[in-house]
Amino acid sequence: MTYFDAASSAPLHPVARQALVAGLDEGWADPGRLYREGRRARLLLDAAREAAAEAVGCRPDELTFTPSGTAAVHTGVAGALAGRRRAGRRLVVSAVEHSSVLHAAAAHQAAGGAVVEVGVDRAGRVSPQAYAQALGEDGEGTALACLQSANHEVGTEQPVAEVASACRAAGVPLLVDAAQSLAWGPVAGDWSLLTGSAHKWGGPAGVGLLVVRKGTRFAAQGAADERESGRSAGFENIPAVVAAAASLRAVRAEAAAEAARLRGLVDLIRARVPRLVADAEVVGDPVRRLPHLVTFSCLYVDGETLLHELDRAGFSVSSGSSCTSSTLTPSHVLRAMGVLSEGNVRVSLPPGTEEAEVARFLEVLPGAVAGVRERFGAPVAEAAPRGEAPEEDGERMVDALGRRCPIPVIELAKVFGEVPVGGLVTVLSDDEAARLDIPAWCRMRDQEYVGERPAERGTAYTVRRTS
């Protein structure tokens, strides 16, 4: 098996394994006690905090270890909002934040707060100007802003430094979710809070970090005790913390060389996939992106089925597609970007990935996609020559109600060649993914997407044949 899902969880770094074992031997005692074993545990914890703070670019007393990256996000958002309650109740987030940030925002909204969502372009990037505008006049009423350093699904890097400057000018603290980028370097800009997750950089699961810079108003919420500055309750998992800090330092030492090497492999995937697989769309910013991650979507493909096919072929990848058994709605990231969601594959290369492994993936992928398309009865070619079509008046209706992606787009493609140039095809669908996938199909086929309208059941999506 070849593991290509490092963005979900990176393989444990060898240094992390060694540090974990050492931590189990030496760091099992209570670091709050004054006897020998406690002092030894405290030394390990303090050394880990200093190492992590150096990698992040903050003071050791600004950094708190948490039980996970998600816990760090919720603690950071809730504490910052509570600390700035007098400033206002507005929380500003981007539309492509990790679900942990969006869940924290939903909790704030449920408690009576306001949430402003800033949209992104087709590459998944926010506009600093739009973000500054969302903060309000001089930041009045805004308690906190959140922006990820790089997107977890498509790899696009966000303009954190520019947004941080706008937040600073407006007097609004900025929380940066840096889970995906910390392995590659510190986060630039004058941010106020930062979160990370050790298993994203090759550390053990169950360790997150929260940085609250001095001068940032913060009032910890929820369970509390005297540990970790009162911001993360409970006995510290010192062996895991030691392993997390050691692995972060180790991956940073390797980052420059590994980033250049993996970026070349990702460039190869980005260039080859559209040539090898018909009707495939590579998404995310092609330049301002993480070095190890690439995402693409394929027309007429069920994402879950494609992942199973690739798994059988020996490749572990992930997906932001709507076509999974766990959800019937598209990925919120792909939806915000307005790109094709069906048949979505995210490839994130772990350190040490060889070019031969990428070459084998590119050999396997076309056959896997073709097999899934054949299983779903997808059209192999246009049903009629472009520019020539049978004469037919009126509007062609396709009933795809009750059928999930990729079926609505497949049914559209099957009948499209039968309508004349200038003719219309309307697809009736109650699948949320169709709202993204039908316009994406039009864009990829150079056809006109007329629009959508409510129907008695579901939604009617209309397309005009232009060639």
C-alpha positions in Angstrom: 0.0 0.0 0.0 1.1 3.6 -0.7 -0.2 6.2 1.7 -1.1 9.5 0.1 -3.2 11.1 2.8 -0.7 13.0 4.9 -3.1 16.0 5.1 -5.4 13.9 7.3 -2.6 12.4 9.4 1.1 12.3 8.6 3.0 9.1 9.4 4.7 9.2 12.7 8.2 10.7 12.3 11.0 8.5 13.5 12.1 11.2 15.9 8.6 11.3 17.4 8.8 7.6 18.0 12.1 7.9 19.8 11.0 10.9 21.9 7.7 9.1 22.8 9.5 6.1 24.2 11.9 8.4 26.1 9.0 10.4 27.4 7.2 7.2 28.7 10.3 6.3 30.6 11.0 9.8 32.1 7.8 11.8 31.9 5.2 9.8 33.6 5.2 11.7 36.9 3.2 14.8 37.9 5.1 17.9 36.7 3.5 19.9 39.4 5.2 18.0 42.2 8.5 19.0 43.8 10.0 15.6 44.2 12.6 14.2 41.8 10.3 12.4 39.4 8.0 15.5 39.2 11.0 17.8 38.6 12.2 15.5 35.8 8.7 15.6 34.2 8.6 19.4 34.5 12.0 19.7 32.8 10.7 17.6 29.8 7.5 19.6 29.6 9.3 23.0 29.7 11.8 21.8 27.1 9.1 20.7 24.8 7.3 24.0 25.2 10.4 26.0 24.4 11.1 23.9 21.3 7.5 24.2 20.0 7.5 28.0 20.7 10.7 28.4 18.8 9.2 26.6 15.8 6.0 28.6 16.0 7.7 32.0 16.6 6.3 32.9 20.0 7.3 33.1 23.6 7.1 29.8 25.6 4.6 31.3 28.1 2.3 32.2 25.2 2.0 28.5 24.2 -0.5 26.0 25.7 -0.6 22.3 24.9 -4.2 21.0 24.4 -5.6 17.5 23.9 -6.1 18.0 20.1 -6.0 20.6 17.4 -9.9 20.8 17.5 -9.7 21.4 21.3 -7.2 24.2 20.6 -9.5 25.8 18.0 -12.6 25.7 20.3 -10.6 26.9 23.3 -9.0 29.7 21.3 -12.3 30.9 19.7 -14.3 30.7 22.9 -11.6 32.4 25.0 -11.0 35.2 22.6 -14.7 35.9 22.1 -15.3 35.9 25.9 -12.3 38.2 26.5 -13.6 40.7 24.0 -17.3 40.5 24.9 -17.4 44.3 25.4 -15.9 45.0 22.0 -18.8 43.2 20.2 -20.4 39.9 19.3 -19.3 39.6 15.7 -17.1 36.7 14.6 -15.5 36.9 11.1 -14.5 33.6 9.3 -13.6 32.6 5.8 -16.0 30.3 4.0 -13.3 27.5 3.7 -12.2 27.2 7.3 -11.8 23.8 8.8 -15.0 22.3 10.3 -13.7 22.8 13.8 -13.7 26.6 13.2 -17.1 26.5 11.6 -18.5 24.4 14.5 -17.1 26.9 17.0 -18.7 29.7 14.9 -22.0 27.9 14.9 -21.8 27.5 18.7 -21.2 31.3 19.0 -24.1 32.0 16.7 -26.4 29.7 18.7 -25.5 31.7 21.8 -26.7 34.9 20.2 -23.5 36.0 18.5 -23.2 37.1 14.8 -21.0 35.3 12.3 -19.8 37.0 9.1 -18.5 34.6 6.4 -16.0 35.9 3.8 -16.2 34.2 0.4 -13.2 33.0 -1.7 -12.3 32.9 -5.4 -12.3 29.8 -7.6 -8.8 29.0 -6.3 -10.1 29.0 -2.7 -8.3 32.2 -1.6 -9.9 35.1 0.3 -9.4 38.7 -0.8 -7.6 40.8 1.9 -9.8 43.8 0.8 -13.0 41.7 1.3 -11.8 40.5 4.6 -11.0 44.0 5.8 -14.5 45.1 4.7 -16.1 42.3 6.7 -14.4 43.5 9.9 -16.6 46.5 9.8 -15.9 50.2 10.1 -12.8 50.4 12.3 -13.6 46.9 13.5 -16.6 48.2 15.5 -18.6 45.3 16.9 -16.1 42.6 15.8 -14.6 40.5 18.6 -12.5 38.1 16.6 -11.5 37.1 13.1 -10.3 33.6 12.0 -8.3 32.6 8.9 -6.5 29.3 8.1 -3.0 29.6 6.9 -3.6 27.0 4.2 -6.6 25.0 3.1 -6.9 21.4 4.2 -8.7 20.2 1.1 -7.1 22.0 -1.8 -3.8 23.3 -0.4 -4.4 27.0 -1.2 -2.3 29.3 1.0 -4.2 32.3 2.4 -2.9 35.9 2.6 -2.5 35.7 6.4 0.0 38.6 6.7 -2.2 41.0 4.7 -5.3 40.0 6.6 -3.4 40.2 9.9 -2.4 43.8 9.1 -6.0 44.7 8.3 -7.1 43.1 11.6 -4.4 45.0 13.5 -5.5 48.3 12.0 -9.1 47.6 13.0 -8.1 46.5 16.5 -9.4 43.0 16.0 -7.4 39.9 17.0 -6.8 37.3 14.3 -6.8 33.5 15.1 -4.9 31.5 12.6 -5.6 27.8 12.1 -2.1 26.6 11.1 -2.6 22.9 11.3 -1.8 22.2 7.7 1.2 24.6 7.3 3.3 24.4 10.6 5.4 21.5 9.2 6.6 23.8 6.4 7.4 26.9 8.3 6.2 29.6 10.8 3.1 31.7 9.9 4.0 35.2 8.8 2.1 38.3 10.0 1.0 40.0 13.1 -1.6 37.4 14.2 -2.9 37.2 17.8 -3.8 33.6 18.3 -2.6 30.4 16.5 -3.6 26.7 16.7 -2.0 23.5 15.4 -2.2 19.7 15.6 0.7 17.4 16.1 -0.5 14.5 14.0 -0.5 16.8 10.9 3.3 17.2 11.1 4.3 13.6 12.0 3.8 13.8 15.8 1.4 11.6 17.8 -2.3 12.1 17.8 -3.8 13.7 20.9 -1.6 16.8 21.1 -2.6 20.3 19.9 -1.2 23.7 20.6 -2.8 27.1 21.2 -0.8 30.3 21.2 -2.2 33.4 22.7 0.1 36.4 22.2 0.7 38.8 25.0 -1.7 41.7 25.0 -4.6 39.6 23.5 -7.7 39.7 25.7 -8.5 36.1 26.6 -10.9 34.5 29.1 -10.7 30.7 29.2 -14.1 29.0 29.1 -15.3 25.6 30.1 -13.4 23.2 32.4 -10.3 24.8 34.0 -7.6 24.0 36.5 -4.2 25.3 37.4 -2.4 23.5 34.5 -1.4 25.0 31.2 -2.1 28.6 32.4 -5.7 27.6 33.1 -6.4 27.3 29.4 -6.4 23.5 29.0 -7.6 21.4 32.0 -6.2 18.0 32.9 -3.0 16.2 33.4 -0.6 16.8 30.5 0.3 13.9 28.3 4.0 14.6 28.6 5.3 11.7 26.5 3.1 12.8 23.6 3.9 16.4 24.1 7.6 15.7 24.0 7.2 13.6 20.9 5.2 16.4 19.2 7.8 19.1 19.9 10.7 16.8 18.8 9.0 15.9 15.6 8.1 19.5 14.8 11.7 20.5 15.2 12.8 17.5 13.0 10.3 18.2 10.1 11.3 21.9 10.1 14.9 20.9 9.7 13.9 18.8 6.6 11.3 21.2 5.3 13.1 23.2 2.7 14.6 20.3 0.9 11.5 18.1 1.2 9.1 20.9 0.1 11.1 21.5 -3.1 11.1 17.7 -3.9 7.4 17.2 -3.1 6.4 20.3 -5.0 8.0 18.8 -8.1 6.0 15.6 -7.7 2.8 17.5 -7.1 3.5 19.6 -10.2 3.8 16.3 -12.1 0.3 15.2 -10.9 -1.2 18.6 -11.7 0.1 18.5 -15.2 -0.6 14.8 -16.0 -4.1 14.2 -14.5 -6.0 16.4 -17.1 -4.1 14.7 -19.9 -4.6 11.2 -18.6 -8.2 11.5 -17.5 -10.8 13.2 -19.7 -13.1 15.6 -18.0 -10.9 16.1 -14.9 -10.5 19.4 -13.2 -7.5 20.2 -10.9 -8.6 22.7 -8.2 -6.8 25.0 -5.8 -4.2 27.7 -6.4 -1.5 26.4 -8.8 1.3 28.5 -7.2 0.4 29.8 -3.7 -0.2 26.4 -2.2 1.2 23.8 0.1 4.0 21.8 -1.5 2.6 18.3 -0.9 -1.1 18.5 -1.7 -3.1 18.4 -4.9 -6.9 18.0 -5.4 -8.8 17.1 -8.6 -12.3 16.2 -9.5 -13.6 13.9 -12.3 -16.9 14.2 -14.1 -19.3 11.2 -14.1 -17.6 9.6 -11.0 -18.8 8.6 -7.6 -16.1 9.8 -5.3 -16.5 7.0 -2.7 -16.4 4.3 -5.4 -13.3 5.8 -6.9 -11.6 5.9 -3.5 -12.4 2.2 -3.0 -11.0 1.4 -6.5 -7.8 3.3 -5.7 -7.6 1.5 -2.4 -7.8 -1.8 -4.1 -5.0 -0.7 -6.4 -2.8 0.0 -3.4 -3.3 3.8 -2.9 -4.7 5.5 0.2 -6.2 8.9 -0.7 -9.1 11.0 0.6 -11.9 13.1 -0.9 -14.0 16.2 -0.3 -16.6 14.8 -2.6 -20.3 14.8 -1.8 -20.6 11.3 -3.0 -19.9 9.4 0.2 -22.1 7.4 2.5 -21.6 9.9 5.3 -23.0 13.0 3.6 -25.3 14.0 0.8 -24.0 17.5 0.6 -20.8 18.8 -1.2 -17.7 19.7 0.7 -18.2 23.2 2.1 -14.8 24.1 0.6 -15.6 23.0 -2.9 -19.0 24.6 -2.6 -17.5 27.9 -1.6 -15.0 27.8 -4.5 -17.8 26.9 -7.0 -15.8 24.0 -8.5 -16.8 20.5 -9.5 -17.4 18.3 -6.5 -18.1 14.9 -7.9 -15.3 12.3 -8.2 -13.1 14.4 -5.9 -9.7 13.1 -5.0 -7.2 14.7 -2.6 -3.6 13.5 -2.8 -1.3 14.6 0.0 2.2 13.2 -0.2 4.0 12.3 3.1 7.8 13.1 3.4 9.9 10.5 1.7 7.4 9.9 -1.2 9.3 8.6 -4.2 8.8 9.6 -7.8 8.2 5.9 -8.7 5.2 5.9 -6.4 3.7 8.9 -8.0 4.3 7.4 -11.5 2.5 4.2 -10.5 -0.4 6.3 -9.2 -0.7 8.1 -12.5 -0.6 4.7 -14.3 -3.4 3.3 -12.1 -5.7 6.4 -12.0 -7.1 6.4 -15.6 -8.2 2.8 -15.4 -9.8 3.3 -12.0 -11.8 6.3 -13.3 -12.8 4.6 -16.5 -14.0 1.6 -14.5 -16.2 3.7 -12.3 -17.6 5.6 -15.2 -18.4 2.4 -17.0 -20.2 1.1 -13.9 -22.3 4.2 -13.8 -23.1 4.2 -17.5 -21.4 7.5 -18.2 -21.1 8.6 -21.8 -17.8 7.9 -23.5 -18.2 10.5 -26.2 -20.6 13.2 -27.4 -23.9 11.7 -28.4 -23.9 13.8 -31.6 -21.2 15.7 -33.5 -20.6 19.3 -32.2 -22.4 21.9 -34.3 -24.7 19.3 -35.8 -27.7 18.0 -33.9 -31.1 16.6 -34.8 -33.8 19.3 -35.2 -36.0 19.4 -32.1 -38.2 22.2 -30.7 -38.9 23.0 -27.1 -37.0 22.1 -24.0 -35.7 18.7 -23.1 -36.5 17.6 -19.6 -34.3 15.1 -17.6 -35.8 13.7 -14.4 -33.0 12.9 -12.0 -35.1 13.2 -8.8 -34.0 10.8 -6.0 -30.7 10.1 -7.8 -27.4 11.1 -6.3 -24.2 12.4 -7.9 -22.9 11.7 -10.4 -26.1 10.5 -12.0 -27.8 13.9 -12.7 -24.8 15.0 -14.7 -24.5 11.7 -16.5 -28.2 11.9 -17.5 -27.6 15.5 -18.7 -24.6 14.4 -20.9 -26.5 11.4 -22.4 -29.3 13.6 -23.9 -27.3 16.8 -24.6 -26.1 15.7 -28.0 -29.8 15.1 -29.1 -30.8 18.8 -28.8 -30.1 21.3 -31.5 -27.6 24.2 -31.1 -29.5 26.8 -29.1 -31.7 24.2 -27.6 -32.3 23.8 -23.8 -32.0 20.9 -21.4 -33.4 21.1 -17.9 -32.4 18.7 -15.2 -34.7 18.1 -12.3 -32.7 17.1 -9.2 -32.9 17.1 -5.5 -29.2 16.3 -5.0 -27.4 19.3 -3.4 -24.2 18.5 -5.4 -26.0 19.2 -8.7 -25.9 22.9 -7.8 -22.2 22.8 -8.3 -21.7 20.0 -10.7 -24.1 21.1 -13.5 -22.5 24.6 -13.9 -19.1 22.9 -13.7 -20.1 20.5 -16.5 -21.1 23.5 -18.6 -17.8 25.3 -18.0 -15.8 22.2 -18.9 -17.9 21.6 -22.0 -18.1 25.3 -23.1 -21.9 25.3 -22.9 -24.1 28.0 -21.4 -25.5 27.5 -17.9 -28.8 29.4 -18.0 -29.6 29.1 -14.3 -31.7 27.3 -11.7 -35.3 27.7 -10.4 -37.3 26.0 -7.7 -39.5 23.1 -9.0 -42.4 21.3 -7.4 -39.9 18.8 -6.2 -36.2 19.7 -6.0 -34.6 22.2 -8.3 -34.6 22.7 -12.1 -31.2 23.4 -13.7 -31.3 24.6 -17.3 -28.5 24.4 -19.8 -28.3 25.8 -23.4 -26.3 24.1 -26.1 -24.0 26.6 -27.7 -22.0 24.4 -30.1 
